[in-house]
Amino acid sequence: QVQLVQSGGGLVQAGGSLRLSCAASGRTFSKYAMGWFRQAPGKERDVVAAIGWSGGTYYADSVKGRFTISRDNAKTTVYLQMNSLKPEDTAVYYCAGKLVYDGAYYYTRDTAYDYWGQGTQVTVSS
């Protein structure tokens, strides 16, 4: 069993930056594929970025070049660095994890993940 605890987020002006963190409990974090999702009011939860435990990454087109997903297995933490934020990035952000045996894999569908963080609000003002 893994617990994911998120931190970071908040209110920022357009063009600003925020970093989200997701700390995982458990000893097998290094074998987890991790993802960040977001859900805006009235919209579905969409993938933002994902990372396999071997380091391969995926980014949604809307955040490419602005967001960076990374992981520190020693700290059992995954990060989402968000730069050049736009009002349309406003949403509740969630981290998610799934134990996988092939480090090349990461997942972009929320239904693929087994564990979820509590969510954190990111608000970008214009």
MARBA-3410 file (N, C-alpha, C, O; in Angstrom, 1 decimal):
126
0.8,-1.2,0.0,0.0,0.0,0.0,0.9,1.2,0.0,1.9,1.3,0.7 ~ 0.5,2.2,-0.8,1.3,3.5,-0.9,0.3,4.6,-0.6,-0.8,4.6,-1.1 ~ 0.8,5.5,0.2,0.1,6.8,0.4,0.8,7.9,-0.3,2.1,8.0,-0.2 ~ 0.1,8.8,-1.0,0.7,9.9,-1.7,0.2,11.2,-1.0,-1.0,11.4,-0.9 ~ 1.1,12.0,-0.6,0.8,13.3,0.1,1.3,14.4,-0.7,2.5,14.5,-0.9
0.4,15.3,-1.2,0.8,16.4,-2.0,1.1,17.7,-1.2,0.5,17.9,-0.2 ~ 1.9,18.5,-1.8,2.2,19.8,-1.2,2.5,20.8,-2.4,2.8,20.4,-3.5 ~ 2.4,22.1,-2.1,2.7,23.1,-3.1,1.3,23.6,-3.6,0.3,23.4,-3.0 ~ 1.3,24.3,-4.7,0.1,24.8,-5.2,-0.2,26.2,-4.6,0.6,26.7,-3.9 ~ -1.3,26.8,-5.0,-1.7,28.0,-4.5,-2.1,29.0,-5.6,-2.5,28.6,-6.7
-2.0,30.3,-5.3,-2.4,31.3,-6.2,-1.1,32.0,-6.8,-0.2,32.4,-6.0 ~ -1.1,32.2,-8.1,0.0,32.8,-8.7,-0.5,33.7,-9.9,-1.6,33.3,-10.5 ~ 0.2,34.7,-10.3,-0.2,35.5,-11.4,0.3,34.8,-12.7,1.2,34.0,-12.7 ~ -0.4,35.1,-13.8,0.0,34.6,-15.1,1.5,34.9,-15.3,1.9,36.0,-15.1 ~ 2.2,33.9,-15.9,3.6,34.0,-16.1,4.5,33.6,-15.0,5.7,33.4,-15.1
3.9,33.3,-13.9,4.6,32.9,-12.7,4.9,31.4,-12.7,4.6,30.7,-13.6 ~ 5.5,30.9,-11.6,5.9,29.5,-11.4,5.4,29.0,-10.1,5.3,29.7,-9.1 ~ 5.2,27.7,-10.1,4.9,26.9,-8.9,5.5,25.5,-9.0,5.7,25.1,-10.1 ~ 5.8,24.9,-7.9,6.2,23.5,-7.9,5.4,22.7,-7.0,5.1,23.1,-5.8 ~ 4.8,21.6,-7.5,4.1,20.7,-6.8,5.0,19.5,-6.4,5.8,19.1,-7.2
4.7,19.0,-5.2,5.5,17.8,-4.7,4.5,16.8,-4.3,3.3,17.0,-3.9 ~ 4.9,15.5,-4.5,4.0,14.4,-4.1,5.0,13.4,-3.4,5.8,12.7,-4.1 ~ 4.8,13.3,-2.1,5.7,12.4,-1.4,5.0,11.0,-1.1,3.8,11.0,-0.7 ~ 5.7,10.0,-1.4,5.1,8.6,-1.3,5.6,7.9,-0.1,6.8,7.9,0.2 ~ 4.8,7.2,0.6,5.2,6.2,1.6,5.5,4.9,1.0,5.2,4.7,-0.2
6.1,4.0,1.7,6.4,2.7,1.1,7.8,2.6,0.5,8.4,3.6,0.2 ~ 8.3,1.3,0.5,9.6,1.1,0.1,9.8,0.8,-1.4,11.0,0.6,-1.8 ~ 8.7,0.7,-2.1,8.9,0.3,-3.5,8.6,1.5,-4.5,8.3,1.3,-5.7 ~ 8.7,2.7,-4.0,8.5,3.9,-4.8,9.3,3.9,-6.1,8.8,4.3,-7.2 ~ 10.5,3.4,-6.0,11.4,3.4,-7.2,10.9,2.5,-8.3,11.3,2.7,-9.5
9.9,1.7,-8.0,9.3,0.8,-9.1,7.9,1.3,-9.4,7.1,0.6,-10.0 ~ 7.6,2.6,-9.1,6.3,3.1,-9.4,6.3,4.0,-10.6,7.2,4.9,-10.7 ~ 5.4,3.9,-11.6,5.2,4.9,-12.6,4.3,5.9,-11.9,3.4,5.6,-11.2 ~ 4.6,7.2,-12.2,3.9,8.3,-11.5,3.3,9.2,-12.6,3.8,9.4,-13.7 ~ 2.2,9.9,-12.2,1.6,10.8,-13.1,1.0,12.0,-12.4,0.8,12.0,-11.2
0.9,13.1,-13.1,0.2,14.3,-12.6,-1.0,14.5,-13.5,-0.9,14.5,-14.7 ~ -2.2,14.7,-12.9,-3.4,15.0,-13.6,-4.0,16.3,-13.0,-3.6,16.8,-12.0 ~ -4.9,16.9,-13.8,-5.6,18.1,-13.3,-7.1,18.0,-13.7,-7.4,17.4,-14.7 ~ -7.9,18.7,-12.9,-9.3,18.7,-13.2,-9.8,20.1,-12.9,-9.8,20.6,-11.8 ~ -10.3,20.8,-14.0,-10.9,22.1,-13.8,-12.4,22.0,-13.6,-13.0,20.9,-13.9
-13.0,23.0,-13.0,-14.4,22.9,-12.7,-15.2,22.6,-14.0,-15.1,23.2,-15.0 ~ -16.1,21.6,-13.9,-17.0,21.2,-15.0,-16.3,20.4,-16.1,-16.9,20.1,-17.1 ~ -15.0,20.0,-15.9,-14.3,19.3,-16.9,-13.8,18.0,-16.4,-13.8,17.7,-15.1 ~ -13.4,17.1,-17.3,-12.9,15.8,-16.9,-11.4,16.0,-16.4,-10.7,17.0,-16.6 ~ -11.0,14.9,-15.6,-9.6,14.9,-15.2,-8.7,14.5,-16.3,-8.9,13.4,-16.9
-7.7,15.3,-16.6,-6.8,15.0,-17.7,-5.4,14.9,-17.3,-5.0,15.4,-16.2 ~ -4.6,14.1,-18.0,-3.2,13.9,-17.7,-2.5,15.2,-18.0,-2.8,15.9,-19.0 ~ -1.5,15.5,-17.2,-0.6,16.7,-17.4,0.7,16.1,-17.8,1.3,16.6,-18.8 ~ 1.3,15.2,-17.0,2.6,14.6,-17.3,2.7,13.3,-16.6,1.9,13.0,-15.6 ~ 3.6,12.5,-17.1,3.8,11.1,-16.5,5.3,10.8,-16.6,6.0,11.3,-17.5
5.7,9.9,-15.7,7.1,9.5,-15.7,7.2,8.0,-15.3,6.6,7.6,-14.3 ~ 8.0,7.3,-16.0,8.3,5.9,-15.7,9.4,5.8,-14.7,10.1,6.8,-14.5 ~ 9.6,4.7,-14.0,10.7,4.7,-13.0,12.1,4.6,-13.6,13.1,4.8,-12.9 ~ 12.1,4.4,-14.9,13.4,4.5,-15.6,13.7,5.9,-16.1,14.8,6.2,-16.6 ~ 12.7,6.8,-15.9,12.9,8.2,-16.3,12.3,8.7,-17.5,12.3,9.9,-17.8
11.6,7.8,-18.3,10.9,8.3,-19.5,9.8,9.2,-19.1,9.1,8.9,-18.1 ~ 9.5,10.2,-19.9,8.4,11.2,-19.5,7.5,11.4,-20.7,7.7,11.1,-21.9 ~ 6.3,11.8,-20.3,5.2,12.2,-21.2,4.7,13.6,-20.8,4.5,13.8,-19.6 ~ 4.3,14.4,-21.7,3.7,15.7,-21.4,2.5,15.9,-22.3,2.5,15.6,-23.5 ~ 1.4,16.4,-21.8,0.3,16.9,-22.6,0.8,18.0,-23.5,1.6,18.8,-23.0
0.2,18.2,-24.6,0.6,19.2,-25.6,0.5,20.6,-24.9,1.3,21.5,-25.2 ~ -0.5,20.8,-24.1,-0.8,22.1,-23.5,0.2,22.5,-22.5,0.3,23.7,-22.2 ~ 1.1,21.6,-22.1,2.1,22.0,-21.1,3.5,21.8,-21.5,4.5,22.2,-20.8 ~ 3.7,21.3,-22.7,5.0,21.0,-23.2,5.9,22.3,-23.3,5.4,23.3,-23.7 ~ 7.1,22.2,-22.8,7.9,23.4,-22.8,7.8,24.3,-21.6,8.6,25.2,-21.4
6.7,24.1,-20.8,6.4,24.9,-19.6,6.5,24.1,-18.3,7.0,24.6,-17.3 ~ 6.1,22.9,-18.3,6.1,22.0,-17.1,7.1,21.0,-17.2,7.5,20.5,-18.3 ~ 7.7,20.6,-16.1,8.7,19.5,-16.0,8.3,18.5,-14.9,8.2,19.0,-13.7 ~ 8.2,17.3,-15.2,8.0,16.3,-14.2,9.3,15.6,-13.9,10.2,15.4,-14.8 ~ 9.6,15.4,-12.6,10.8,14.7,-12.2,10.6,13.9,-11.0,9.5,14.0,-10.3
11.5,13.0,-10.6,11.3,12.2,-9.4,12.7,12.1,-8.7,13.7,12.1,-9.4 ~ 12.6,11.9,-7.4,13.8,11.7,-6.6,13.5,10.4,-5.8,12.8,10.5,-4.8 ~ 14.0,9.3,-6.3,13.6,8.0,-5.7,14.2,7.9,-4.2,13.6,7.3,-3.4 ~ 15.3,8.6,-4.0,15.8,8.6,-2.6,14.9,9.3,-1.6,14.8,8.9,-0.5 ~ 14.2,10.3,-2.1,13.2,11.0,-1.3,11.8,10.5,-1.5,10.9,11.1,-0.9
11.7,9.5,-2.3,10.3,9.0,-2.7,9.3,10.1,-3.0,8.2,10.1,-2.5 ~ 9.8,11.0,-3.9,9.0,12.2,-4.2,9.0,12.4,-5.7,10.0,12.3,-6.4 ~ 7.8,12.8,-6.2,7.7,13.2,-7.6,7.3,14.7,-7.6,6.6,15.1,-6.7 ~ 7.9,15.4,-8.6,7.7,16.9,-8.6,7.0,17.3,-9.9,7.2,16.6,-10.9 ~ 6.3,18.4,-9.9,5.9,19.0,-11.1,6.2,20.5,-11.1,5.6,21.2,-10.3
7.2,20.8,-11.8,7.6,22.2,-11.9,6.8,22.9,-13.0,6.9,22.5,-14.2 ~ 6.1,24.0,-12.7,5.2,24.6,-13.6,5.7,26.1,-13.8,5.7,26.9,-12.9 ~ 6.1,26.4,-15.0,6.6,27.7,-15.4,5.7,28.3,-16.4,4.9,27.6,-17.0 ~ 5.8,29.6,-16.5,5.0,30.4,-17.5,3.5,30.0,-17.4,2.8,29.7,-18.4 ~ 3.0,30.0,-16.2,1.6,29.6,-15.9,0.6,30.5,-16.6,0.8,31.7,-16.7
-0.5,29.9,-17.0,-1.5,30.6,-17.7,-2.8,30.4,-16.9,-3.0,29.5,-16.2 ~ -3.8,31.3,-17.1,-5.1,31.2,-16.4,-5.7,29.8,-16.7,-6.4,29.3,-15.8 ~ -5.6,29.3,-17.9,-6.2,28.0,-18.3,-5.5,26.8,-17.5,-6.0,25.7,-17.7 ~ -4.4,27.1,-16.8,-3.8,26.0,-16.0,-4.5,25.9,-14.7,-4.2,25.0,-13.9 ~ -5.4,26.8,-14.4,-6.2,26.7,-13.1,-7.0,25.4,-13.0,-7.8,25.1,-13.9
-6.7,24.7,-11.9,-7.4,23.4,-11.7,-6.9,22.8,-10.4,-6.0,23.3,-9.7 ~ -7.6,21.7,-10.0,-7.1,20.9,-8.9,-6.1,19.9,-9.5,-6.5,19.2,-10.5 ~ -4.9,19.8,-9.0,-3.9,18.9,-9.5,-3.8,17.7,-8.6,-3.8,17.8,-7.4 ~ -3.7,16.5,-9.2,-3.5,15.3,-8.5,-2.3,14.5,-8.9,-2.0,14.5,-10.1 ~ -1.6,13.9,-8.0,-0.5,13.0,-8.4,-1.1,11.6,-8.3,-2.1,11.3,-7.5
-0.5,10.7,-9.0,-1.0,9.3,-9.0,0.1,8.3,-9.2,1.1,8.7,-9.8 ~ 0.0,7.1,-8.7,1.1,6.1,-8.8,0.6,4.7,-9.1,-0.6,4.4,-8.8 ~ 1.4,4.0,-9.7,1.1,2.6,-10.1,2.4,1.8,-10.1,3.4,2.2,-10.7 ~ 2.4,0.6,-9.4,3.5,-0.3,-9.3,3.6,-1.0,-10.7,2.7,-1.6,-11.2 ~ 4.8,-0.9,-11.3,5.0,-1.5,-12.6,6.4,-2.2,-12.5,7.3,-1.8,-11.8
6.5,-3.2,-13.4,7.8,-4.0,-13.4,8.7,-3.7,-14.5,9.8,-4.2,-14.6 ~ 8.2,-2.8,-15.4,9.0,-2.4,-16.6,9.2,-0.9,-16.5,8.2,-0.2,-16.6 ~ 10.4,-0.5,-16.3,10.6,0.9,-16.1,10.3,1.8,-17.2,10.2,3.0,-17.1 ~ 10.1,1.2,-18.4,9.8,2.0,-19.6,8.4,2.5,-19.6,8.1,3.4,-20.4 ~ 7.6,1.9,-18.8,6.1,2.2,-18.9,5.8,3.4,-18.0,6.3,3.6,-16.9
4.9,4.2,-18.6,4.2,5.2,-17.9,2.8,5.3,-18.4,2.5,4.7,-19.5 ~ 1.9,5.9,-17.8,0.5,5.8,-18.1,-0.2,7.2,-18.2,0.1,8.1,-17.4 ~ -1.0,7.4,-19.2,-1.7,8.6,-19.4,-3.2,8.6,-19.1,-3.8,9.6,-19.1 ~ -3.7,7.4,-18.8,-5.1,7.3,-18.5,-5.2,7.2,-17.0,-4.5,6.5,-16.3 ~ -6.2,8.0,-16.4,-6.3,8.0,-14.9,-6.7,6.7,-14.4,-6.4,6.3,-13.3
-7.5,5.9,-15.2,-7.9,4.6,-14.7,-6.8,3.6,-14.6,-7.0,2.6,-14.0 ~ -5.7,3.9,-15.1,-4.5,3.0,-15.0,-3.9,3.0,-13.6,-3.2,2.1,-13.2 ~ -4.1,4.1,-12.9,-3.4,4.3,-11.6,-4.1,3.7,-10.4,-5.4,3.7,-10.4 ~ -3.4,3.3,-9.5,-4.0,2.6,-8.3,-4.0,3.5,-7.1,-4.8,3.4,-6.2 ~ -3.1,4.5,-7.0,-3.0,5.3,-5.8,-3.0,6.8,-6.2,-2.5,7.2,-7.3
-3.7,7.6,-5.4,-3.9,9.0,-5.7,-3.6,9.9,-4.5,-3.8,9.5,-3.3 ~ -3.0,11.1,-4.8,-2.9,12.1,-3.8,-4.2,12.8,-3.5,-5.2,12.5,-4.1 ~ -4.1,13.7,-2.5,-5.4,14.3,-2.0,-5.8,15.5,-2.9,-7.0,15.9,-2.8 ~ -5.0,15.9,-3.8,-5.3,17.0,-4.7,-4.9,18.3,-4.1,-4.9,18.5,-2.9 ~ -4.5,19.3,-5.0,-4.1,20.6,-4.5,-4.6,21.6,-5.5,-4.4,21.4,-6.7
-5.1,22.7,-5.1,-5.6,23.7,-6.0,-4.5,24.6,-6.5,-3.6,25.1,-5.7 ~ -4.5,24.8,-7.8,-3.6,25.8,-8.5,-4.5,26.8,-9.1,-5.3,26.5,-10.0 ~ -4.3,28.1,-8.8,-5.1,29.1,-9.4,-4.2,30.2,-10.0,-3.3,30.7,-9.3 ~ -4.4,30.4,-11.3,-3.5,31.4,-12.0,-4.4,32.6,-12.4,-5.4,32.4,-13.1 ~ -4.0,33.7,-11.9,-4.8,34.9,-12.1,-4.3,35.7,-13.4,-3.1,35.6,-13.6
-5.2,36.3,-14.1,-4.7,37.0,-15.3,-4.3,38.4,-15.0,-3.9,39.2,-15.9
END
